[in-house]
Amino acid sequence: QVQLVESGGGLVQAGGSLRLSCAGSGSILAPNTMGWYRQVPGKQRELVAAVTSGGSRNYAESVKGRFTISRDNAKNTVYLQMNSLKPEDTAVYYCNVRPLGNLINYWGQGTQVTVSS
């Protein structure tokens, strides 16, 4: 079975940086899109950033210029470098993998990011 394990979350002061990692294992079909979503209580889960197998990227407007998504296809791993963090970035961040043409997509367990004022 596919498993996604996130790491790198934690508590950081405003203006600081964190790097999230998501390591995939199991039978992950390719090509696929890997991405990061975040969710806070009472809000919908929202896309933060995504990257295709070919390297095409897109970002939420709120994080453009601050966050960078990247992936290592050989390692089935996706990263999210987060710079200039703001308190409004506080959320649980979830890794997602969506194979092309497949109704099934996969989620990690989530990692908490807390940005203090």
C-alpha positions as CSV (number, residue, x, y, z in Angstrom):
1,Q,0.0,0.0,0.0
2,V,1.0,3.6,-0.6
3,Q,2.3,5.4,2.4
4,L,3.3,9.1,2.7
5,V,5.2,10.3,5.8
6,E,5.7,14.0,6.4
7,S,8.4,15.5,8.6
8,G,9.9,18.9,9.3
9,G,7.0,20.7,11.0
10,G,7.3,22.5,14.3
11,L,7.2,25.9,16.0
12,V,9.0,28.8,14.5
13,Q,9.0,32.6,15.0
14,A,7.5,34.9,12.4
15,G,10.1,35.5,9.6
16,G,11.7,32.2,10.1
17,S,12.0,29.2,7.9
18,L,11.1,25.5,7.8
19,R,11.5,22.7,5.3
20,L,8.9,20.0,5.1
21,S,9.6,16.6,3.6
22,C,7.3,13.9,2.4
23,A,8.7,10.5,1.7
24,G,6.5,8.1,-0.3
25,S,6.6,4.4,-0.4
26,G,4.7,1.6,-2.0
27,S,3.3,1.3,-5.5
28,I,3.0,4.9,-6.5
29,L,2.0,5.2,-10.1
30,A,3.8,7.6,-12.4
31,P,3.4,10.2,-13.8
32,N,1.8,12.0,-10.9
33,T,1.4,15.3,-9.1
34,M,2.8,15.7,-5.6
35,G,1.6,18.6,-3.5
36,W,1.2,20.2,-0.2
37,Y,-2.1,21.2,1.3
38,R,-2.9,22.9,4.6
39,Q,-5.9,23.1,6.9
40,V,-6.9,25.0,10.0
41,P,-9.9,24.2,12.2
42,G,-13.2,25.3,10.7
43,K,-11.6,25.9,7.3
44,Q,-11.4,23.9,4.0
45,R,-8.2,22.2,3.2
46,E,-6.4,24.4,0.7
47,L,-3.7,23.8,-1.9
48,V,-0.4,25.4,-1.0
49,A,1.8,24.1,-3.8
50,A,2.0,21.3,-6.3
51,V,4.6,19.9,-8.7
52,T,4.2,17.4,-11.5
53,S,6.6,14.6,-12.5
54,G,7.9,16.9,-15.2
55,G,8.6,19.7,-12.8
56,S,5.7,22.1,-13.5
57,R,4.8,24.0,-10.4
58,N,2.0,26.1,-9.1
59,Y,1.5,27.9,-5.8
60,A,-1.3,29.6,-3.8
61,E,-1.1,33.3,-4.3
62,S,-0.5,33.8,-0.5
63,V,2.8,31.9,-0.6
64,K,4.3,32.9,-3.9
65,G,7.7,34.3,-3.4
66,R,8.1,32.7,0.0
67,F,7.6,29.0,-0.5
68,T,9.3,26.6,-3.0
69,I,8.2,23.1,-3.8
70,S,10.5,20.5,-5.2
71,R,10.6,16.8,-5.8
72,D,13.1,14.0,-6.2
73,N,11.5,11.4,-8.4
74,A,14.1,8.8,-7.7
75,K,13.4,9.0,-3.9
76,N,9.6,9.5,-4.2
77,T,10.0,12.5,-2.0
78,V,8.6,16.0,-2.2
79,Y,9.8,19.0,-0.2
80,L,8.4,22.4,0.7
81,Q,10.8,25.1,1.6
82,M,9.0,27.8,3.6
83,N,10.7,31.1,4.1
84,S,9.5,34.4,5.7
85,L,6.8,32.5,7.6
86,K,3.8,34.4,8.9
87,P,1.4,33.6,11.7
88,E,-1.3,33.0,9.1
89,D,0.8,30.1,7.8
90,T,-0.1,28.2,10.9
91,A,-1.9,25.0,10.0
92,V,-1.6,21.2,9.6
93,Y,0.3,20.6,6.4
94,Y,-0.6,17.4,4.4
95,C,1.3,15.7,1.6
96,N,-0.7,14.6,-1.4
97,V,0.0,12.4,-4.4
98,R,-2.4,12.1,-7.3
99,P,-1.5,9.7,-10.2
100,L,-2.5,10.9,-13.6
101,G,-5.8,9.4,-14.8
102,N,-6.5,7.7,-11.4
103,L,-9.4,8.5,-9.2
104,I,-7.4,7.4,-6.2
105,N,-5.1,9.9,-4.5
106,Y,-3.1,9.5,-1.3
107,W,-2.6,11.6,1.8
108,G,0.0,11.8,4.5
109,Q,-0.8,12.0,8.2
110,G,-0.1,15.7,8.4
111,T,2.5,17.7,10.2
112,Q,1.8,20.8,12.4
113,V,3.4,24.1,11.5
114,T,3.0,26.9,14.1
115,V,4.3,30.4,13.5
116,S,4.4,32.6,16.5
117,S,4.1,36.4,16.4
